[in-house]
Amino acid sequence: MRPPSRVSISSILSPAAFKSLIATSKTPVIPLDATWYLPNARQNGKEEFLLERIPGARFFDIDEVKDASSPYPHMLPSTEVFNKAMSDLGITREDTLVVYDKQGNFSAPRLLWTLKIFQHPSIFILDNYLVYKKEGYDIDTKTLSAVEEAIPEQSAYESPGEIEDRVVTYSDLRQVIVEPLFRKKFNIIDARPYARWTGDAPEPRPGLPSGHLPDSISIPFNEVLEEGSKEFKTPAKLQELFLAKGVDPDKPIIAMCGTGVTACVLETALGKSGLLREDKPVMVYDGSWTEWAQRSDDKFIVKGKN
């Protein structure tokens, strides 16, 4: 595995802090709607955006801005594809970006992580849209057509490139897993529901076996969020949770889930917890269980508990 680089942790904003940022920022503040649903949810984030959004928001489609050559869902795009998507949205590197999703904290952390990987200078996550709406902040409910939603002027966005040492590939993870003594030098945390981790519940994608990696730790992503509001728990609560689960902050952490989305909820929560060492940021296995279950040997798909 490659040693991780030093990357600062992005800020989590309450709705009040978000409104204050808009009022005081010397650069444009652009909300980015990253709403995405599991394939069995029968909901569409883009369609919902056209009906309701934070004023001035733009929609970032994680299912469209991806590596189109990969057979796995919404894998990280190339720098060129990312640059085009940001340019099409009219975003510049001088803009301050605040990501959110309509489920609270589900898919927005994936976009936050993507923006970190491609080194956008100023990024935040709203914690969260459900609270923002409940507290009575402005919502734009004018129904937009696809034409009206189009950004009037493209930019010429240029990322300095991907931070590769924050992204774990299948080959990287296999090198960790095949040797039992070596894999114990890592924390491998899995954000999927516990019953999918044990193999007792099916995966949402037909034909994909459930189960988990040897010596991985089950931390369902909902456990880092407050019940009801879906806000991230306090740093003290998060520290208590991660340590109780067996996470060792002195070891590198690899986060995974079904397709690399809710793994980023854990990545964001670990950042808030204060447990991370600066030289050991969380790495995310981009292909996650969907890739692992299709490519790995059966002996590395564990049922039940470790």
ZAZA-250015 format. One record per residue (C-alpha): residue number from 1; residue in one letter; y, x, z. Coordinates in steps of 0.05 Angstrom, whole numbers, plus 32768, in hexadecimal, padded with zeros to 4 digits. Layout:
! ZAZA-250015
@pos NUM, code a, c2 Y, c1 X, c3 Z
...
//
This chain:
! ZAZA-250015
@pos 1, code m, c2 8000, c1 8000, c3 8000
@pos 2, code r, c2 8047, c1 8016, c3 7FF2
@pos 3, code p, c2 8075, c1 8022, c3 802E
@pos 4, code p, c2 80A9, c1 7FEA, c3 8036
@pos 5, code s, c2 80F2, c1 7FF7, c3 8028
@pos 6, code r, c2 812C, c1 7FE7, c3 8056
@pos 7, code v, c2 8149, c1 7FA3, c3 8046
@pos 8, code s, c2 8177, c1 7F7B, c3 8072
@pos 9, code i, c2 8162, c1 7F36, c3 808A
@pos 10, code s, c2 8189, c1 7EFC, c3 806D
@pos 11, code s, c2 81AC, c1 7ECA, c3 8099
@pos 12, code i, c2 8196, c1 7E84, c3 80AB
@pos 13, code l, c2 81D0, c1 7E52, c3 80AC
@pos 14, code s, c2 81D7, c1 7E11, c3 80D2
@pos 15, code p, c2 81FB, c1 7DDA, c3 80AB
@pos 16, code a, c2 823B, c1 7DE8, c3 80D3
@pos 17, code a, c2 8236, c1 7E32, c3 80C4
@pos 18, code f, c2 822B, c1 7E22, c3 807B
@pos 19, code k, c2 826A, c1 7DF8, c3 8078
@pos 20, code s, c2 8291, c1 7E2F, c3 809C
@pos 21, code l, c2 8277, c1 7E62, c3 8069
@pos 22, code i, c2 8291, c1 7E37, c3 8030
@pos 23, code a, c2 82D5, c1 7E31, c3 8052
@pos 24, code t, c2 82DD, c1 7E7B, c3 8061
@pos 25, code s, c2 82B8, c1 7EA1, c3 802A
@pos 26, code k, c2 82E2, c1 7ECB, c3 7FFC
@pos 27, code t, c2 82AD, c1 7EC4, c3 7FC6
@pos 28, code p, c2 828F, c1 7E85, c3 7FA7
@pos 29, code v, c2 8259, c1 7E64, c3 7FD2
@pos 30, code i, c2 8223, c1 7E44, c3 7FA6
@pos 31, code p, c2 81ED, c1 7E18, c3 7FC5
@pos 32, code l, c2 81AA, c1 7E1F, c3 7FA1
@pos 33, code d, c2 8178, c1 7DE6, c3 7FA6
@pos 34, code a, c2 8131, c1 7E03, c3 7FA5
@pos 35, code t, c2 810B, c1 7DC2, c3 7FB3
@pos 36, code w, c2 80C2, c1 7DC7, c3 7F9F
@pos 37, code y, c2 8085, c1 7D9E, c3 7FB0
@pos 38, code l, c2 803A, c1 7DAA, c3 7FB1
@pos 39, code p, c2 8017, c1 7D92, c3 7F72
@pos 40, code n, c2 7FF7, c1 7D57, c3 7F97
@pos 41, code a, c2 803A, c1 7D3D, c3 7FB3
@pos 42, code r, c2 804F, c1 7D17, c3 7F75
@pos 43, code q, c2 8098, c1 7D29, c3 7F80
@pos 44, code n, c2 80C6, c1 7D53, c3 7F54
@pos 45, code g, c2 80FC, c1 7D7F, c3 7F70
@pos 46, code k, c2 8126, c1 7D81, c3 7F31
@pos 47, code e, c2 8125, c1 7D35, c3 7F29
@pos 48, code e, c2 813C, c1 7D2E, c3 7F72
@pos 49, code f, c2 8173, c1 7D61, c3 7F66
@pos 50, code l, c2 818F, c1 7D36, c3 7F2E
@pos 51, code l, c2 8194, c1 7CFC, c3 7F5F
@pos 52, code e, c2 81AD, c1 7D1F, c3 7F9E
@pos 53, code r, c2 81C6, c1 7D65, c3 7FB0
@pos 54, code i, c2 81F8, c1 7D8D, c3 7FD9
@pos 55, code p, c2 823B, c1 7D8C, c3 7FB3
@pos 56, code g, c2 823F, c1 7DC5, c3 7F83
@pos 57, code a, c2 81F5, c1 7DD5, c3 7F87
@pos 58, code r, c2 81CB, c1 7DF0, c3 7F4E
@pos 59, code f, c2 8180, c1 7DE9, c3 7F46
@pos 60, code f, c2 8152, c1 7E26, c3 7F46
@pos 61, code d, c2 810E, c1 7E12, c3 7F2C
@pos 62, code i, c2 80D9, c1 7E41, c3 7F4A
@pos 63, code d, c2 80A5, c1 7E23, c3 7F1A
@pos 64, code e, c2 80CF, c1 7E36, c3 7EDE
@pos 65, code v, c2 80EB, c1 7E79, c3 7EF3
@pos 66, code k, c2 80AA, c1 7E9F, c3 7EF8
@pos 67, code d, c2 807A, c1 7ECF, c3 7ED6
@pos 68, code a, c2 8064, c1 7EA2, c3 7E9D
@pos 69, code s, c2 802C, c1 7ED3, c3 7E8B
@pos 70, code s, c2 8008, c1 7EC9, c3 7ECE
@pos 71, code p, c2 7FD3, c1 7E94, c3 7ED6
@pos 72, code y, c2 7FEB, c1 7E89, c3 7F1E
@pos 73, code p, c2 8023, c1 7E5A, c3 7F33
@pos 74, code h, c2 806C, c1 7E71, c3 7F37
@pos 75, code m, c2 805E, c1 7EBB, c3 7F3D
@pos 76, code l, c2 809D, c1 7EE6, c3 7F41
@pos 77, code p, c2 80C0, c1 7EED, c3 7EFE
@pos 78, code s, c2 80D3, c1 7F2E, c3 7EDE
@pos 79, code t, c2 8119, c1 7F48, c3 7EEA
@pos 80, code e, c2 812C, c1 7F32, c3 7EA4
@pos 81, code v, c2 8114, c1 7EEB, c3 7EAF
@pos 82, code f, c2 8137, c1 7EE8, c3 7EF3
@pos 83, code n, c2 8178, c1 7F01, c3 7ED4
@pos 84, code k, c2 8175, c1 7ECD, c3 7E9E
@pos 85, code a, c2 8169, c1 7E95, c3 7ED0
@pos 86, code m, c2 81A3, c1 7EAB, c3 7EFB
@pos 87, code s, c2 81D0, c1 7EB2, c3 7EBE
@pos 88, code d, c2 81BC, c1 7E6C, c3 7EA6
@pos 89, code l, c2 81D1, c1 7E52, c3 7EEA
@pos 90, code g, c2 8215, c1 7E74, c3 7EE3
@pos 91, code i, c2 8209, c1 7EA0, c3 7F20
@pos 92, code t, c2 8227, c1 7EE5, c3 7F29
@pos 93, code r, c2 8216, c1 7F1C, c3 7F5A
@pos 94, code e, c2 8259, c1 7F0F, c3 7F7C
@pos 95, code d, c2 8244, c1 7EC8, c3 7F8F
@pos 96, code t, c2 822B, c1 7EB6, c3 7FD4
@pos 97, code l, c2 81EB, c1 7E8D, c3 7FCF
@pos 98, code v, c2 81D1, c1 7E5A, c3 8001
@pos 99, code v, c2 818B, c1 7E40, c3 7FF3
@pos 100, code y, c2 816E, c1 7DFE, c3 800C
@pos 101, code d, c2 8137, c1 7DCC, c3 7FFD
@pos 102, code k, c2 8131, c1 7D82, c3 800C
@pos 103, code q, c2 80F2, c1 7D89, c3 8037
@pos 104, code g, c2 8118, c1 7DB2, c3 806B
@pos 105, code n, c2 80FA, c1 7DF7, c3 8068
@pos 106, code f, c2 80C1, c1 7DF8, c3 8036
@pos 107, code s, c2 80D3, c1 7E16, c3 7FF3
@pos 108, code a, c2 811A, c1 7E30, c3 8000
@pos 109, code p, c2 80FE, c1 7E6E, c3 8024
@pos 110, code r, c2 80D8, c1 7E7F, c3 7FE4
@pos 111, code l, c2 811A, c1 7E82, c3 7FBE
@pos 112, code l, c2 813B, c1 7EA8, c3 7FF7
@pos 113, code w, c2 8103, c1 7EDC, c3 7FF2
@pos 114, code t, c2 8109, c1 7EDF, c3 7FA6
@pos 115, code l, c2 8154, c1 7EED, c3 7FAC
@pos 116, code k, c2 8145, c1 7F24, c3 7FDE
@pos 117, code i, c2 8112, c1 7F42, c3 7FAF
@pos 118, code f, c2 8144, c1 7F44, c3 7F76
@pos 119, code q, c2 817A, c1 7F5F, c3 7FA5
@pos 120, code h, c2 81B0, c1 7F29, c3 7FA2
@pos 121, code p, c2 81E6, c1 7F43, c3 7FD1
@pos 122, code s, c2 81F9, c1 7F04, c3 7FF9
@pos 123, code i, c2 81C3, c1 7ED0, c3 8008
@pos 124, code f, c2 81B8, c1 7E9C, c3 803F
@pos 125, code i, c2 818A, c1 7E62, c3 804D
@pos 126, code l, c2 81A2, c1 7E1E, c3 8066
@pos 127, code d, c2 817C, c1 7E08, c3 80A3
@pos 128, code n, c2 8176, c1 7DD4, c3 808A
@pos 129, code y, c2 8184, c1 7D9C, c3 8057
@pos 130, code l, c2 8165, c1 7D66, c3 8083
@pos 131, code v, c2 8193, c1 7D78, c3 80BD
@pos 132, code y, c2 81CF, c1 7D80, c3 808D
@pos 133, code k, c2 81C4, c1 7D3A, c3 8073
@pos 134, code k, c2 81B6, c1 7D1C, c3 80B8
@pos 135, code e, c2 81F7, c1 7D3A, c3 80D4
@pos 136, code g, c2 821F, c1 7D17, c3 809E
@pos 137, code y, c2 8236, c1 7D51, c3 8072
@pos 138, code d, c2 8249, c1 7D44, c3 802A
@pos 139, code i, c2 8211, c1 7D30, c3 7FFA
@pos 140, code d, c2 821C, c1 7D27, c3 7FAF
@pos 141, code t, c2 81F5, c1 7CEA, c3 7F99
@pos 142, code k, c2 8212, c1 7CE3, c3 7F53
@pos 143, code t, c2 81D7, c1 7CDD, c3 7F24
@pos 144, code l, c2 81D7, c1 7D17, c3 7EF3
@pos 145, code s, c2 81B6, c1 7D1C, c3 7EAF
@pos 146, code a, c2 8197, c1 7D5E, c3 7E9A
@pos 147, code v, c2 81D4, c1 7D68, c3 7E6D
@pos 148, code e, c2 8206, c1 7D5C, c3 7EA5
@pos 149, code e, c2 81DF, c1 7D8B, c3 7ED2
@pos 150, code a, c2 81E6, c1 7DC5, c3 7EA1
@pos 151, code i, c2 8212, c1 7DFE, c3 7EBA
@pos 152, code p, c2 8251, c1 7E00, c3 7E8F
@pos 153, code e, c2 8256, c1 7E4B, c3 7E8A
@pos 154, code q, c2 8220, c1 7E80, c3 7E8B
@pos 155, code s, c2 8228, c1 7EC1, c3 7EB1
@pos 156, code a, c2 820C, c1 7F06, c3 7EA1
@pos 157, code y, c2 81E2, c1 7F11, c3 7EE0
@pos 158, code e, c2 81C2, c1 7F55, c3 7EE8
@pos 159, code s, c2 8194, c1 7F62, c3 7F23
@pos 160, code p, c2 818A, c1 7FAC, c3 7F34
@pos 161, code g, c2 813F, c1 7F9E, c3 7F31
@pos 162, code e, c2 8105, c1 7F86, c3 7F5C
@pos 163, code i, c2 80F5, c1 7FA4, c3 7FA0
@pos 164, code e, c2 80AC, c1 7FAE, c3 7F91
@pos 165, code d, c2 8097, c1 7FC5, c3 7FD7
@pos 166, code r, c2 80A5, c1 7F7F, c3 7FF3
@pos 167, code v, c2 8073, c1 7F5F, c3 7FC3
@pos 168, code v, c2 8027, c1 7F65, c3 7FCD
@pos 169, code t, c2 7FFA, c1 7F5F, c3 7F91
@pos 170, code y, c2 7FB0, c1 7F4D, c3 7F8F
@pos 171, code s, c2 7F9E, c1 7F97, c3 7F85
@pos 172, code d, c2 7FCA, c1 7FAB, c3 7FC1
@pos 173, code l, c2 7FA9, c1 7F78, c3 7FEE
@pos 174, code r, c2 7F63, c1 7F88, c3 7FD7
@pos 175, code q, c2 7F6E, c1 7FD0, c3 7FEB
@pos 176, code v, c2 7F7F, c1 7FB8, c3 8031
@pos 177, code i, c2 7F47, c1 7F86, c3 8038
@pos 178, code v, c2 7F0A, c1 7FAC, c3 801F
@pos 179, code e, c2 7F0A, c1 7FDE, c3 8058
@pos 180, code p, c2 7F05, c1 7FBB, c3 809C
@pos 181, code l, c2 7F25, c1 7FF3, c3 80C4
@pos 182, code f, c2 7F5F, c1 7FF8, c3 8093
@pos 183, code r, c2 7F6E, c1 7FAE, c3 8092
@pos 184, code k, c2 7F74, c1 7FAD, c3 80DD
@pos 185, code k, c2 7FB2, c1 7FD8, c3 80D4
@pos 186, code f, c2 7FD5, c1 7F9C, c3 80B5
@pos 187, code n, c2 7FEA, c1 7F56, c3 80CB
@pos 188, code i, c2 7FD4, c1 7F26, c3 8095
@pos 189, code i, c2 7FF2, c1 7EE2, c3 80A5
@pos 190, code d, c2 7FE1, c1 7EA1, c3 8081
@pos 191, code a, c2 8011, c1 7E66, c3 8080
@pos 192, code r, c2 7FE0, c1 7E31, c3 8066
@pos 193, code p, c2 7FC9, c1 7DF8, c3 8094
@pos 194, code y, c2 7F94, c1 7E0F, c3 80C5
@pos 195, code a, c2 7F5D, c1 7DE3, c3 80A7
@pos 196, code r, c2 7F67, c1 7E03, c3 8063
@pos 197, code w, c2 7F65, c1 7E48, c3 8084
@pos 198, code t, c2 7F22, c1 7E38, c3 80A6
@pos 199, code g, c2 7F06, c1 7E19, c3 8066
@pos 200, code d, c2 7EFE, c1 7DD4, c3 8086
@pos 201, code a, c2 7F33, c1 7DB3, c3 8058
@pos 202, code p, c2 7F38, c1 7DBA, c3 800D
@pos 203, code e, c2 7F6F, c1 7DDE, c3 7FE8
@pos 204, code p, c2 7FA1, c1 7DB1, c3 7FC3
@pos 205, code r, c2 7F8D, c1 7DD1, c3 7F81
@pos 206, code p, c2 7F4B, c1 7DB4, c3 7F66
@pos 207, code g, c2 7F11, c1 7DE5, c3 7F65
@pos 208, code l, c2 7F31, c1 7E19, c3 7F92
@pos 209, code p, c2 7F08, c1 7E2A, c3 7FCF
@pos 210, code s, c2 7F2A, c1 7E2C, c3 8013
@pos 211, code g, c2 7F1F, c1 7E61, c3 8048
@pos 212, code h, c2 7F44, c1 7EA1, c3 805A
@pos 213, code l, c2 7F46, c1 7EEC, c3 8055
@pos 214, code p, c2 7F1F, c1 7F15, c3 8088
@pos 215, code d, c2 7F48, c1 7F24, c3 80C7
@pos 216, code s, c2 7F83, c1 7EFA, c3 80B0
@pos 217, code i, c2 7FAC, c1 7ED1, c3 80E2
@pos 218, code s, c2 7FB7, c1 7E87, c3 80D9
@pos 219, code i, c2 8001, c1 7E73, c3 80E5
@pos 220, code p, c2 800D, c1 7E30, c3 80C3
@pos 221, code f, c2 8055, c1 7E31, c3 80AB
@pos 222, code n, c2 8067, c1 7DF1, c3 80D0
@pos 223, code e, c2 805B, c1 7E15, c3 8112
@pos 224, code v, c2 809A, c1 7E3F, c3 8108
@pos 225, code l, c2 80C4, c1 7E00, c3 80FD
@pos 226, code e, c2 80DC, c1 7DCC, c3 812F
@pos 227, code e, c2 80B6, c1 7D8B, c3 8129
@pos 228, code g, c2 80E1, c1 7D55, c3 810A
@pos 229, code s, c2 811E, c1 7D7C, c3 80F6
@pos 230, code k, c2 80F6, c1 7DB3, c3 80D3
@pos 231, code e, c2 812A, c1 7DE7, c3 80EB
@pos 232, code f, c2 8111, c1 7E2D, c3 80FA
@pos 233, code k, c2 8100, c1 7E36, c3 8143
@pos 234, code t, c2 812A, c1 7E63, c3 816F
@pos 235, code p, c2 811D, c1 7EAE, c3 816E
@pos 236, code a, c2 80FE, c1 7EAA, c3 81B3
@pos 237, code k, c2 80CD, c1 7E73, c3 819E
@pos 238, code l, c2 80BC, c1 7E98, c3 815E
@pos 239, code q, c2 80AE, c1 7ED9, c3 8183
@pos 240, code e, c2 8081, c1 7EB4, c3 81B4
@pos 241, code l, c2 805C, c1 7E92, c3 817B
@pos 242, code f, c2 8050, c1 7ED0, c3 8150
@pos 243, code l, c2 803B, c1 7EFB, c3 818C
@pos 244, code a, c2 800C, c1 7EC4, c3 81A5
@pos 245, code k, c2 7FEC, c1 7EC1, c3 8160
@pos 246, code g, c2 7FDD, c1 7F0B, c3 8163
@pos 247, code v, c2 8013, c1 7F28, c3 8136
@pos 248, code d, c2 8020, c1 7F71, c3 8145
@pos 249, code p, c2 8068, c1 7F82, c3 8131
@pos 250, code d, c2 8056, c1 7FCC, c3 812D
@pos 251, code k, c2 8027, c1 7FBE, c3 80F3
@pos 252, code p, c2 803B, c1 7FAB, c3 80AC
@pos 253, code i, c2 803B, c1 7F60, c3 80A0
@pos 254, code i, c2 8021, c1 7F3F, c3 8061
@pos 255, code a, c2 8030, c1 7EF4, c3 805B
@pos 256, code m, c2 8009, c1 7EC6, c3 802E
@pos 257, code c, c2 7FFC, c1 7E7B, c3 8024
@pos 258, code g, c2 7FE3, c1 7E51, c3 7FEA
@pos 259, code t, c2 8011, c1 7E69, c3 7FB2
@pos 260, code g, c2 8045, c1 7E95, c3 7FD4
@pos 261, code v, c2 8076, c1 7E5D, c3 7FE8
@pos 262, code t, c2 806B, c1 7E4F, c3 8032
@pos 263, code a, c2 805A, c1 7E98, c3 803F
@pos 264, code c, c2 80A5, c1 7EA1, c3 8037
@pos 265, code v, c2 80B1, c1 7E6F, c3 806F
@pos 266, code l, c2 808B, c1 7EA0, c3 809D
@pos 267, code e, c2 80B2, c1 7EDA, c3 807F
@pos 268, code t, c2 80F4, c1 7EB8, c3 808F
@pos 269, code a, c2 80DC, c1 7EA5, c3 80D5
@pos 270, code l, c2 80C7, c1 7EEC, c3 80E4
@pos 271, code g, c2 810C, c1 7F03, c3 80D0
@pos 272, code k, c2 812B, c1 7ED2, c3 8100
@pos 273, code s, c2 80FB, c1 7EE4, c3 8138
@pos 274, code g, c2 8116, c1 7F29, c3 8141
@pos 275, code l, c2 80D0, c1 7F46, c3 8144
@pos 276, code l, c2 80D5, c1 7F6D, c3 8103
@pos 277, code r, c2 80E2, c1 7FB7, c3 8101
@pos 278, code e, c2 8115, c1 7FCB, c3 80CC
@pos 279, code d, c2 80E2, c1 7FF9, c3 80AB
@pos 280, code k, c2 80AD, c1 7FC3, c3 80AA
@pos 281, code p, c2 80C8, c1 7F85, c3 8086
@pos 282, code v, c2 8096, c1 7F4E, c3 8075
@pos 283, code m, c2 8072, c1 7F55, c3 8033
@pos 284, code v, c2 805C, c1 7F17, c3 800D
@pos 285, code y, c2 801B, c1 7F10, c3 7FE6
@pos 286, code d, c2 8038, c1 7EEE, c3 7FA8
@pos 287, code g, c2 7FF7, c1 7ED1, c3 7F8C
@pos 288, code s, c2 7FE0, c1 7EBD, c3 7FD1
@pos 289, code w, c2 7FA0, c1 7E93, c3 7FDB
@pos 290, code t, c2 7FA1, c1 7E75, c3 7F95
@pos 291, code e, c2 7F99, c1 7EBA, c3 7F77
@pos 292, code w, c2 7F6C, c1 7ED7, c3 7FAD
@pos 293, code a, c2 7F3A, c1 7E9E, c3 7FAC
@pos 294, code q, c2 7F32, c1 7EA4, c3 7F61
@pos 295, code r, c2 7F2E, c1 7EF0, c3 7F5C
@pos 296, code s, c2 7F0E, c1 7F09, c3 7F9C
@pos 297, code d, c2 7EC4, c1 7F13, c3 7FAD
@pos 298, code d, c2 7EA6, c1 7EDB, c3 7FD6
@pos 299, code k, c2 7E9C, c1 7F0B, c3 8010
@pos 300, code f, c2 7EE7, c1 7F0E, c3 8018
@pos 301, code i, c2 7EEF, c1 7EC2, c3 801E
@pos 302, code v, c2 7EE0, c1 7EB1, c3 8066
@pos 303, code k, c2 7ECF, c1 7E6C, c3 8081
@pos 304, code g, c2 7EDA, c1 7E57, c3 80C9
@pos 305, code k, c2 7EFC, c1 7E86, c3 80FA
@pos 306, code n, c2 7EFF, c1 7ED2, c3 80F3
//
